[in-house]
């Protein structure tokens, strides 16, 4: 069965963009909100959320029902998909930084409970978004149930989640305070839930709609142009407040919708590389700070004893090392646990117009 290659492409490009954004940030400092790089760094995770809801819908819509068995099967698969790599990343972070966290932080992170009360305080860099995903997964079976039986309730939740995002954009996050100082407000899962529930809605809506590939490409191009060219200035907080927040959130949804229905496939070599990135996207996302830390330490030793390693070379080496190591971890670590997840009872994979949808970071 043919995969939905476009979703792999987008997932991989988003992970790569977030990685490069951080590498650039750590070497050259933050760029203002008008920078496309900053926008990718800020909204790459938002695209992950939309993709997560969209593809989870297709994979689990026909498998999930109101039975306890199907719900527990879903939760079991999600635990095996998310927790092992998060645990590995946390252990590596402790070893590399040589700093043991306090007991409460360690427990909240390893148990996943940080997702519900301490989402901004994580051991692993970037794990806040994994915590957001965990809270979304908790709600997902009920969203499916609502769509099947009480779709008006689903749409009421969709509207409510949008209004909550609006509330955060206009009343909670201040445009006059630097973004980093409002990190715990921005990373609140309530502020992000609209993106996930929109992805679920896209899955339900677009599955039934017969949209021409050219129409989807138009949506994709318009969304990309808005994402890249919409005028903003100043600190990156301007990307997540007021009307700007709504524009970029909707553009992120549009990008996912457009690429989902475009039905295009790139040349073989590019296709294989982007699909590989898509497979390894979860590892790239969680492990790139650790790989960079190791590479930068090695380069620092070289700088002190031999010759100066240029910053662009450090970024290139760290990028290549991250992608290689992440794909190795995907093949030899992630797939082991997702293979265990296949033992949970289910009805089988879901065909979507003769293709296979792959959930969030790659649900296998």
Secondary structure, DSSP 8 states (H G I E B T S, - for coil): -EE-HHHHHHHHHHHHHHHHHHHHHHHH----TT-HHHHHHHHHHHHHHHHHHHHHHHHHTTT--SSHHHHHHHHHHHHHHHHHHHHHHHHHHHHHHT----HHHHHHHHHSTHHHH-TT--SSTTHHHHHHHHHHHHHHHHHHHHHHH-HHHHHHHHHHHHHHHHHIIIIIS-TTS-GGGGHHHHT-HHHHHHHHHHHHHHHHHHHH----HHHHHHHHHHHHHHHHHS---SSGGGGSSHHHHHHHHHHHHHHHHHHHHH-----HHHHHHHHHHHHTHHHHHHHHHHHHHHHHHHHHHHHHHT----HHHHHHHHHHHHHHHHHHHIIIIIHHHHHHHTTS--S---EETTEE---TTT--
